[in-house]
Amino acid sequence: MSRSTLSVISLLLLALSVGVVFAKTTPKKPVAAKAKAKPKPTTTKPKPKPTQKPKPKPTPKPTAKPKPRPIFIPKPPNTSPTMAPTPVVAPIETGPKTWALLVGISHYQTDQISSLRFPAKDAMGLRDALIDPTVGGLPPKQVMLLADDDATRDKINGAVGTFLRPNVKNGDKVVVFLAGHGIAKGVGLSAKSYLLPTDVKGLTSAALDSSAVSLRALADDLATLPASQFVLFVDACREDPTPGRGVKGNSLSDVLARGISVVPQKPNVQSATFFACSIGQRAFEDEKYGHGVFTNWIMQGLRAGAVAQKADGSVDLGCLSSYVGDKVNDWAKARSAAGFEVSQTPELVSAQLSSPLVLLRVKRAVVDSPIAPSAPRVFVAASPDSALISINGTRAGVGSVEKTLSAEGDVSVSVSAPGYAPVARTVKALGGYEQQIEVQLQPSGGGMGSTSAANEQASDFYRRALEAQSREQYEIAEQGLIAAIGSDPKFGAAHEALFDLHRMQGRNLDALSDAIGMVNSTARNAHAMSFLSRAYYEYALKGSGEANSTTKVPALDSYRQPKKVSDGVKLALKAANEAVSLDANSPEANRALGYALAALDEKGKNKRAALAAWGKAGFLDTSDADNYLGLGYGIRYYAVQLKDADDKRNELLRAIGTLNEAARLRPNFYEAHRELAFCFIALGDNPNALRECKLARSNRGGASDPDEIAGVEVAMSGLHEQIAQTSTGTKKTDNEAASQGYLTDAKETSTSPDLKKAIAILNTAGVSTSLRSYLPTQLQPLLNIRGVAEDKLNGLIPNLGRIHF
C-alpha cells in the first residue's frame, strides 16, 4: 500500500472519529432518529462501535448520509431558507382523510377536437403539490390522476365507483380537479354540459351523449359519497374545441356552471366549486408558466403563496380564491396592456356554508401577514320566479338577485310571494365566496289566490315533482305536476309550476293550455291574468313550439286557442287589460300591457301607451330586473324605427342605460344581454356588441327558443367578418375562421338549417342592415326586409317578442 493511500485512509478515519464525537455531543441525534431498525437493538452501547476502524466501509458512509436528509433535517445548507424560520408542525392527516381525483386532457384521439397545451400538466402539477411532503402531504394512494390517454370516458365515469366510493368514509374530504375541453349543447332546460375525454368521438349531440362525460351525472354521483366536504376546481373552458376556429373562444356557460355543482344530499355537508373564469369568459394558458393561468396560481398559492395563515398550515379556500383571483386579474391586465384584450375573473361559488372551508393543511412555513379575503357575495334564486327577495331587511329584487356585501357575517334573507308561505333564513357570508341560496316556496292554501290548502296527496305530488325538476328530471316533474293538479284542480301553485316548465321548454301551446286551465280553476286575479297574457303573446309570436300533438286548449269565456297571429296578440292585450283592471298597481300586469301594446302597434301609434305601461312597472318596483328589461326593450324597439340618425342614436343609448340596470340587478340575465347586443349592433359598436353577444350566448340556459340563440350566433359571425374585412395577416384569418365557426354553430342550434328563423329575428330586431354586408351570400335573400315584412303579415315568421316578462 502506498504512502499516499495510507494518508488518505488516515484522514478518513480522523474525519469519522470527529463525526462520532460530534454526534455524541449533539442532542437531536438526527441519524438515530432516521435509522429504521438499528437504534433499538443497539441500546446498550451503540456509540463506541463506529470508532472501531471499520476498514471495509469507510467510503460508503460519507456518501450515503446526504441523500435521505435534505427534506427531513433542517441542518443541511440545501434546505430552502424560507422554510427554516417557522416550520409547520402539522402532522400528516390522522383523522378524516382527503381524497383527490385529478383529470387533465390535453390530447384527443380524434382530429375533430383541437389539442390543448397544458391541462395534463396542470393535473400532474397539482398531484405533485398534493403529495409533496412539504406542501399537501397526502399519501400518493389518496390521489388518483387521469391524464391524457388515461382520461377516457369509462375511467372518468368509473373513478367515483372504483376509487372514491370504496375509500371515502364519513367525514372525509373530496377534491376534484377537471381541466380540458368542457362544452354545453342545447338551449334552456334541454341544455347539457360535457367534459370531453381523450376518446370522445365528436361534437354532435349524438356523439357527446355516447362518448363524452356528462358533468351533471358526474356531480350527482359525487353527491352520493359520505364526505363532509366537496371542493371542485374547473378549468375546462379554454379555446374552441373545433380545430381552425381562429379567435373563437369557448366561454364558460351557465349550463356548464350549474352542471358541475355538487348538491349535497345530507345536511351539514359543504360544497364549493372554483371556476377558472366567470360566465361569458374563457380561461387562458400561458407558455411562460407551462400551465393554465388559473391552475398555475393555485399551485403557487399552495407551494409558496401567502395563504397558509394558521399555526397548523390551514389553507382557507376563500383566501386561496382571493389570492388566485388577484394574480389572474393582474395577469389579464398585463396581457391587455400589451395589446391582447383579455378578461378572466375566477369565481368561487358555494352552497350555504356554515364556516370557511379548509382545503388542506400545507406542511411548510406559515406566512407572517395573512391575506384579507375579497368581499363576500350572495346569490339568491327563488321559485316561483315572481317571488320578492329581501336581504338584511332591504328589498333586493324579484326571482333572483346577486349582491356584494360590505363585510362578513350573518345575513338575513327573506322570500315571499302571494299564495305561498314566506321563508326567512340566516346565512353566513364568508370572504372570498359567493354563497348560492335556493329557496323553493311552499304554497299556503292552493296558491294563486286559492283559499283552501291543497289536499295531502296533491301536496306530496307537488313536492316530489319539484325535487325531480331540481335534478333536471323534467319528464318526472311534468307527470308529478299533472298528478297534483288531477288530485286538486284548484292547486294554483302546481298550475303555475307546470306553466313555467312548459314555457322554458319552448312548448308554447302547452303553456297556453296551462294558463287557461290556471285561470279557469283558481281565483281570477292580476297575477293569473298576467300569466295568461304572457302565454298568448308568446304563442302568437313564436308559434306552438315543441307542443304535444294531442294538446287541446280549453275555452274560458272568449279565451281560447287563436286561429292566427293577430288574434293571439289581441287576446294577449285583452288579458293584460283585465289584469290591470284587477290591480292597477301590479308591476307584472303593467309589463304585460306594454308588450301586448307594442306587439299590436302599427307605425308607432301605441308607442306612448306602451312605454308608459313599462315605465309604471318600473316605478312600482325598482328592484325587479324584469321591469328594466321591459322598458329597455321598448325603447330599443321603437328606436330602430326612427329615421333621424341622431334621434336613433340617443334613444339607443338611453335603452343601453336602462338595460344595464337590468343586468346589474341580475348579472347573468340572458334577455338583458341579448337586448344590449342588439343595441350595440345598431350603433355599430363592434367590441361591445361582441361582448354582449358572448354573454347572451353563454347564458343560453335562460333561453327557451333555439332560434334566438342561433340569431345571436349569426350576428357574431357577421361581427367577426366585419373585423376581418378591415384587418390583415393573422388577425384577418383568425376572424374569418371565427366567423365561419359561429355560422356553423348557428346551423346546428337553429330549428331550420337554412337559418330562416334566425335571420328573421335579426330583421325584426332592426339590426340586419348593420350586418348585411358581412354575412355569406347565400343568406342575402333572407335579408330582404320587405319580403320578411310580408311574411310576418301572413303569420309565417315570428316577431321579435321573445321576452320573458
TIRO-890242 format. One record per residue (C-alpha): x, y, z; residue in one letter. Coordinates in steps of 0.05 Angstrom, whole numbers, plus 32768, in hexadecimal, padded with zeros to 4 digits. Each point is the difference from the previous one (the first is absolute). Layout:
N
XYZA
...
//
This chain:
805
800080008000M
801D80447FEDS
800E8038802FR
7FCC802C7FDES
7FCB7FCB8009T
80107FF98049L
7FFC804B8008S
7FBA80027FE1V
7FE97FC7802EI
801C8023803DS
7FDB80407FEDL
7FBF7FDA7FF7L
80077FDD8043L
800E80438021L
7FC2801E7FE0A
7FD67FC68017L
801A80078047S
7FEF80498001V
7FBB7FF17FE4G
7FF37FCE8037V
801580318036V
7FD280357FE0F
7FC67FCE7FFFA
800D7FF08048K
7FFA80488015T
7FC580127FD3T
7FBE7FF98026P
7FD17FF77FC3K
80217FC07FE6K
7FE780077FB8P
80207FBF7FE8V
7FE27FD68038A
7FBC80217FF4A
80007FEB7FB7K
801D7FBA8009A
7FC77FCF7FF9K
80157FC18025A
8045800E801DK
7FF4802C803EP
7FD87FCD8029K
802D7FC37FFBP
803E802A8011T
7FE68025803DT
80367FE78030T
803F801C7FE0K
7FF380197FBAP
8031803A7FFFK
80467FE18006P
7FF57FD17FC5K
800980327FC7P
80458012801BT
801A7FB87FF7Q
8023800E7FBDK
7FCD7FE07FD2P
80307FF87FC6K
7FD07FE17FCEP
7FCD803A8006K
802680428004P
7FEA801A7FBCT
7FB57FED7FFEP
7FEE80238042K
801080487FEDP
7FE07FF97FBBT
7FC07FE0801CA
7FF080358034K
7FEA803C7FD7P
7FCC7FDD7FD4K
7FC97FF08031P
800880418028R
7FEF803F7FD7P
7FB57FFF800EI
80007FE78048F
803D80208021I
8000804C8006P
804C80028008K
801A7FF57FB8P
800D803F7FD8P
7FD67FEB7FC4N
7FBE80078027T
7FD7803B7FE8S
800E803C802DP
7FB780167FFCT
7FEA7FC18023M
803380008038A
7FE88038802DP
7FBA7FE78012T
7FF47FB97FE8P
7FB97FE68005V
7FF97FC78032V
7FBE7FE67FE5A
80047FB47FF8P
7FEA7FD87FC5I
7FB47FF78003E
7FED7FD5803CT
7FB4800C8001G
7FD280097FC5P
80267FF67FBFK
800280287FBFT
7FF57FDA7FBFW
801080217FBDA
7FEA7FF07FB9L
802980287FCEL
7FEE80007FB5V
802780247FCAG
7FF87FF57FB5I
802E80237FCFS
7FFE7FD07FC5H
7FC47FE07FDDY
7FFD7FC27FD6Q
7FD5801F7FCAT
801780387FD3D
7FBB801F8008Q
8017801C8044I
803880318006S
80377FEF8031S
8011802D803BL
8046800C801CR
7FFC7FFA804BF
7FC47FDD8020P
80267FBF800AA
803B8026801EK
7FCF8026802CD
7FE47FC0801DA
80467FE38009M
801980408021G
7FC780028031L
800B7FB68010R
8049800E800FD
7FED8039802EA
7FCD7FD68025L
802F7FC6800EI
803E802B800CD
80127FF7804BP
8010804A8005T
7FBD80157FE2V
7FC17FD58001G
80207FC48021G
7FCA7FD07FE6L
80147FB77FF7P
80047FF17FB6P
7FCB7FC98007K
7FCD80378011Q
800980237FBDV
7FE87FE57FBDM
801D80207FC2L
7FDF7FF77FBCL
802780257FCAA
7FFD7FFC7FB5D
7FFC7FB67FE9D
7FE97FEB8045D
7FC880348000A
7FCD7FD77FD9T
7FB680058009R
7FFB7FBD8023D
8039800F8031K
7FE580468011I
7FB97FE78009N
80197FC48027G
802F8026802EA
7FC9800F8033V
7FED7FB78005G
80457FE07FFDT
802A80338025F
7FD68030802AL
7FC57FD58017R
802A7FC7801DP
802D80318026N
7FD9803D8015V
7FE57FF98046K
7FD1802C8029N
80218043800DG
80357FF97FC9D
800E80377FCDK
7FFC7FFA7FB5V
8027802B7FCFV
7FF27FFC7FB5V
802880257FCAF
7FE880027FB8L
8029801F7FC8A
7FF57FF97FB5G
7FC880107FD0H
7FBC800A801FG
7FC480137FD6I
7FB5800B8003A
7FCD7FEB7FCCK
7FB780127FFAG
7FD580398019V
7FD8800B8040G
7FEC7FC4802AL
80167FD07FC9S
804880198001A
80367FD18018K
804980088014S
803A7FD17FF2Y
80497FF5800EL
80237FE57FC2L
802A7FC28011P
803B7FEC7FD6T
7FD77FCC7FDAD
7FC3802D7FF0V
7FE67FF07FBAK
7FE980457FEAG
7FD7803E8010L
7FBB7FEE7FE7T
7FCB7FF78035S
7FFE7FB57FF1A
804B7FF98005A
800280268042L
7FC87FD8801FD
80237FBF7FEES
804A8011800BS
8007803F802CA
7FFC8007804CV
7FBE801E8018S
801380338035L
7FBB7FFD8020R
80057FB58007A
80478005801CL
7FEA80358033A
7FC37FD78015D
802D7FC28009D
80308027802CL
7FC7801A802BA
7FEF7FB88016T
80447FF98023L
80018004804DP
8032803A8000A
7FF7803D802BS
8020802F7FCDQ
800580057FB4F
802F80307FDCV
800080017FB4L
803180267FD4F
7FE7800B7FB9V
803180187FCAD
7FD97FE67FC5A
7FEC803B7FD4C
803C80137FD6R
800480057FB5E
7FCB7FE67FD1D
80047FB47FFCP
7FF87FFF7FB4T
8041800A7FDAP
8007803D7FD4G
7FD1802F8025R
8031803A8005G
7FF2802E803AV
7FBE7FDF8010K
80057FEF8049G
7FDA7FCD802AN
7FDF802A8036S
7FE67FE58042L
7FB57FF97FFBS
7FCA7FFF8035D
7FEF7FBA7FE9V
80467FE6800FL
800380278042A
7FC07FE2801AR
80117FBB7FE5G
80407FF68028I
7FE7801B8043S
7FFB7FCA8035V
7FBF80058027V
800A7FDA8042P
7FCA7FCE8011Q
800A8004804BK
7FFE803B8031P
8042801D801AN
80257FEC7FC1V
8024803A7FDFQ
801180097FB7S
802480347FD7A
801480067FB7T
803A802C7FEAF
7FF980147FB7F
803B801A7FD7A
7FD680387FE4C
7FBB80218004S
7FC57FF07FD3I
800C801D7FBBG
804C7FFE8008Q
80347FCC7FEBR
803C7FE68026A
8046800B7FE3F
80427FDA7FFEE
804480218003D
80407FE47FE4E
802B80228034K
7FDC7FDB8037Y
7FFB7FBE7FDBG
7FBA7FFB801DH
7FBC801E7FFCG
800280448021V
7FCB7FED8034F
80217FBE8013T
8045801F8002N
7FEB80308037W
7FDC7FC98026I
80417FDA8003M
8027803E8011Q
7FCF800F8037G
80097FBB801EL
804C7FFD7FF8R
80168047800FA
7FC680308000G
7FE78027803CA
7FC77FD28012V
80177FD38039A
7FEB802D8038Q
7FF67FD6803EK
80317FDC802DA
7FEB7FBD7FE2D
800A80187FB8G
7FB680027FEFS
7FF080197FBAV
7FBE80258003D
7FDE7FF67FBDL
7FE480478002G
8045801D800AC
801C7FD47FC9L
7FCA80187FD0S
801080498011S
804B7FF37FF4Y
7FF37FDC7FBEV
7FCD80337FEAG
8030803A800CD
803A7FDD7FDCK
7FD57FED7FC4V
7FE380467FFAN
8046801E8003D
80157FD07FC8W
7FC280137FD6A
800E804B8009K
80487FF67FEAA
7FEC7FD97FC2R
7FCB80337FEFS
803380398007A
802D7FDA7FD0A
7FCB80037FCAG
7FDB7FBE8009F
7FBD800F8021E
7FF57FCD8038V
7FCB7FFA8036S
80037FC68031Q
7FE180038046T
80017FC08029P
7FC37FF4802BE
7FF57FD5803DL
7FB77FED800BV
7FE47FD68038S
7FC17FE5801EA
7FEF80208043Q
803F7FF78029L
80008004804CS
804B800C8005S
803B800B7FD1P
80197FC27FDCL
80467FE7800EV
801A7FE47FBFL
803C7FDE8023L
8037800D8031R
8042800E7FDEV
80407FE6801FK
8029803F7FF6R
800C80428024A
7FC3802B800EV
800280487FEAV
8008803A8030D
7FCD802D7FDES
7FBD7FDF7FF1P
7FD780107FC2I
7FBF80268006A
7FCD7FD97FD7P
7FD780267FCCS
7FBA801A8011A
7FCB7FCA8008P
7FC67FF97FD0R
7FBD7FDF8002V
7FD57FE67FC7F
7FB87FF0800FV
7FD37FDA7FD0A
7FB77FFA8012A
7FC77FD67FE6S
7FCE80167FE9P
802680337FD8D
7FCE80368014S
80167FFB8049A
801B803E8023L
80467FFA801EI
8018802C803AS
80478001801CI
800C801B8046N
7FBA801E8000G
800980267FBET
7FDA7FEE7FC1R
80357FE37FD1A
7FDB7FE67FC4G
7FD07FCE7FE2V
800E7FB87FEAG
804B80028007S
80328033801AV
804B80058009E
801D802F8034K
804680118018T
8002800D804BL
802B80318026S
80187FCE8035A
7FFE7FB88017E
7FCB7FEA8032G
7FB97FE88006D
7FD180157FC8V
7FB47FFB8005S
7FDC7FEC7FC0V
7FB580007FF9S
7FD67FE97FC5V
7FB580097FF7S
7FC97FFC7FCBA
7FB480038002P
7FE27FBB800CG
80417FE4801DY
801C7FF98046A
80398032800AP
80457FE6800FV
80358023802BA
80477FE78006R
804080178021T
803F7FED7FDBV
80498010800EK
8022802B7FCBA
80497FED7FFAL
803880277FDEG
80177FE57FBDG
7FC07FD87FF5Y
7FBF800B7FDAE
7FCB7FDE802AQ
7FCA7FE37FD4Q
7FBD7FF98022I
7FC47FDE7FDFE
7FBB800A801FV
7FC47FD77FEAQ
7FC2801F801EL
7FC97FD18016Q
7FB780127FF2P
7FD5801A8038S
7FBB7FEB7FEBG
80007FEC7FB8G
8028803D7FEAG
7FED802F7FC7M
7FC5801B8028G
7FE47FBE8017S
7FE280058045T
80067FB88015S
803E7FD6800CA
800F7FCA7FCDA
7FF07FBA8017N
80387FD6801CE
80077FD57FC2Q
8005803C7FD1A
80338021802ES
802A7FC17FFFD
7FFD7FFB7FB4F
801480497FFBY
803B7FF8802FR
801A7FC27FDCR
7FF880237FBCA
802A803B8016L
80367FD2801BE
80027FDC7FBCA
800580437FDDQ
803B8015802CS
80237FC07FE7R
7FF080147FB8E
7FD07FC57FF9Q
7FCD80297FDBY
7FD57FC77FE8E
7FF57FE88047I
7FF380488017A
7FCB800A7FCAE
7FDA7FC18012Q
80048011804AG
7FE280457FF5L
7FC97FE37FD3I
7FF07FCE8038A
7FFE80398034A
7FCE80277FD5I
7FD77FC17FF5G
7FFD7FF4804AS
7FED8049800ED
7FEB80297FC2P
80028040802AK
80497FF68014F
801880417FE0G
804A7FF68011A
80017FC07FD8A
7FE080237FC5H
803480378004E
803A7FCF8004A
7FE77FD87FC4L
7FF780407FD8F
80488015800FD
801B7FBB7FEFL
7FDD7FFF7FBCH
801380487FF1R
804A7FF4800EM
7FFD7FC27FD3Q
7FE4802B7FC7G
7FBE7FDA8001R
7FD6803D7FF5N
7FBE7FDE7FEFL
80067FD6803FD
8010803F8029A
7FC280237FE3L
7FD57FC48014S
801F80028046D
7FF1804B8007A
7FB77FFA7FECI
7FF87FC4802EG
802080288038M
7FCF803A7FF9V
7FC67FD17FF7N
80107FD98040S
801A80368030T
7FED80468014A
800080327FC6R
803580338018N
8034802E7FE0A
80377FCD8008H
7FD97FC87FDCA
7FE9802F7FC9M
804780197FF5S
80157FB87FF6F
7FC87FF77FCDL
8016803E7FDAS
80477FE77FFFR
7FEA7FBC7FE6A
7FD8801F7FC6Y
803880307FEFY
80357FCA7FFAE
7FD37FCF7FDCY
7FEA80347FCDA
804780197FF2L
80287FBF8006K
7FCF7FCB7FEAG
7FEC7FC08024S
80487FEB800CG
800E7FB98016E
7FB87FF48014A
7FE07FBC8009N
7FD67FF07FC3S
7FC67FEB802DT
7FFD80428026T
7FBA801D8002K
7FF980478018V
7FC48008802DP
7FD0803B7FF5A
7FF480368034L
7FCE80367FECD
8020801C7FC1S
80447FE58012Y
800F7FC57FD3R
80357FE87FCFQ
800980377FCCP
7FFB7FEF7FB6K
803380347FE9K
8038802C801BV
7FD780408003S
7FC97FDD8029D
80347FE78032G
801E8045800BV
7FBA801E8009K
7FF17FCC8035L
804380118021A
7FE980498004L
7FBC7FED8019K
801D7FD68039A
803380378011A
7FC980358004N
7FD87FD2802DE
803D7FF6802DA
8009804B8006V
7FB68009800FS
80067FCE8039L
803E8022801DD
801880417FE0A
803E7FFE802CN
80187FBC7FEBS
804580067FDFP
7FF87FBF7FD9E
7FBB80157FE6A
801D80427FE6N
803B7FDB7FE1R
7FCF7FD17FDCA
7FDA803D7FE7L
8040801F7FE4G
80137FC27FD8Y
7FBA7FF67FE4A
7FF980497FEBL
80437FFE7FDCA
7FF07FBE7FDDA
7FC0801D7FE4L
802080427FEDD
7FFC801D7FBAE
802C803C7FEEK
800D80118049G
7FB9800F8014K
80067FDA8041N
804680198011K
7FEC80318036R
7FCF7FD08022A
80307FC57FFDA
803B8027801DL
7FD2801D8035A
7FEB7FBA8015A
80497FE98005W
801280408024G
7FCA7FF58033K
80187FB9800DA
8046801C800DG
7FE58036802EF
7FD87FCD8028L
803C7FD4800CD
8046801A7FF4T
80207FBF8019S
7FE47FD37FCAD
80307FF57FC5A
7FC47FEB7FD5D
7FE480478004N
8041801F7FE6Y
80037FCA7FCAL
7FBA80127FE9G
800D804A7FFCL
80457FF67FDFG
7FE17FD17FCDY
7FC980337FF2G
8030803A7FF6I
802B7FD67FD1R
7FC37FE47FDBY
7FE980467FEEY
8046801E7FF7A
80127FD37FC5V
7FC2801B7FDCQ
801880488003L
801A80207FC0K
80298038801ED
80457FE5800FA
800D802C803DD
7FBC7FF0801ED
800B7FB67FF4K
804580028020R
7FE88026803DN
7FC67FD0800CE
802D7FC47FF8L
8030801C8034L
7FC4800B802ER
7FEB7FB87FF6A
80477FE98010I
7FFF80268042G
7FBD7FDF8014T
80167FBB7FEBL
804180078026N
7FD7800A803EE
7FDC7FBE7FF3A
80437FDE7FF7A
801A801F8040R
7FC67FE58028L
80067FBB7FDER
80477FF97FE3P
7FF27FBF7FD9N
7FBF80197FE2F
7FFC7FE17FBBY
7FCA802F7FE4E
8023803F8019A
80427FED7FDFH
7FDD7FED7FBFR
7FDD80447FFDE
804180248010L
80227FDB7FC7A
7FCA80177FCFF
800880488019C
804B7FFF7FF5F
7FFA7FE07FBBI
7FCF80367FEBA
803380348019L
80397FE07FDAG
80277FF48041D
80227FBE7FEFN
80287FF28040P
7FC4800A802EN
7FD27FDC7FD0A
802E7FC38000L
80068002804CR
7FB48001800BE
7FF47FCB7FCAC
80327FD48025K
7FDD800C8042L
7FBC7FF17FE3A
80197FC07FDFR
80237FEB8041S
7FBF80078026N
7FDA7FD47FCFR
7FE47FD8803BG
7FD1803B800BG
7FE57FFF7FB9A
7FC67FD67FE6S
8006800B7FB4D
803A7FE07FDAP
7FF680307FC6D
800E803B802EE
80447FE38012I
800C7FEF7FB7A
7FF080497FEFG
803480178033V
80337FD07FE0E
7FF0801A7FBAV
800C8047801BA
80437FEB801DM
80137FE27FBDS
7FF180437FDEG
802680288034L
803F7FD57FF9H
7FFC80057FB4E
7FFB804B8006Q
804080018029I
80217FD17FCDA
7FF0802F7FC6Q
802580398021T
803C7FD68017S
803D7FDE7FE2T
802C7FC5800FG
7FF27FD2803BT
7FC9802D801CK
7FDB7FFB7FBEK
80047FB57FFAT
7FF07FF48049D
7FC0802A7FFCN
7FEC7FE07FBFE
80067FBC8021A
7FD98017803CA
7FC9801C7FD3S
7FF97FBD7FDDQ
80007FDC8043G
7FC68028801CY
7FD97FF67FC0L
800A7FB58006T
7FE980028048D
7FC280287FEBA
7FEC7FCB7FCEK
80057FCA8035E
7FDA80298034T
7FC780187FD3S
7FC17FD97FF4T
800880107FB6S
80437FEF7FDFP
7FF680387FCDD
7FFF8032803BL
7FC080207FE7K
7FE480098047K
80428018801DA
800780357FC9I
7FB78015800BA
8011800F8048I
8039802E7FEBL
7FD380217FCCN
7FC980108031T
803380178033A
801580357FCEG
80497FEA7FFDV
80037FDA7FBFS
8013803E7FD8T
803E8008802CS
80147FB87FF1L
7FE97FFA7FB7R
8044800A7FE0S
80237FCF802EY
7FD57FC27FFBL
800A7FC97FCBP
7FE0800C7FBCT
7FD17FC58009Q
7FDF80248039L
7FF680417FDAQ
7FBB7FEE7FE6P
7FE87FF78048L
80158048800EL
7FC9801B7FD3N
7FDC802C8033I
7FC380097FD4R
7FF87FB67FF5G
80087FF2804AV
7FCB80348010A
7FD07FDF7FCFE
800D7FBC801FD
7FF4801E8044K
7FBC801A7FEBL
7FEE7FBB7FE7N
80137FE38043G
80387FD67FE4L
803A801C8027I
80018012804AP
800980478018N
803780148030L
7FD57FFC803EG
802B7FCB8020R
8001801E8045I
7FEE7FDE8042H
7FDB80358028F
//
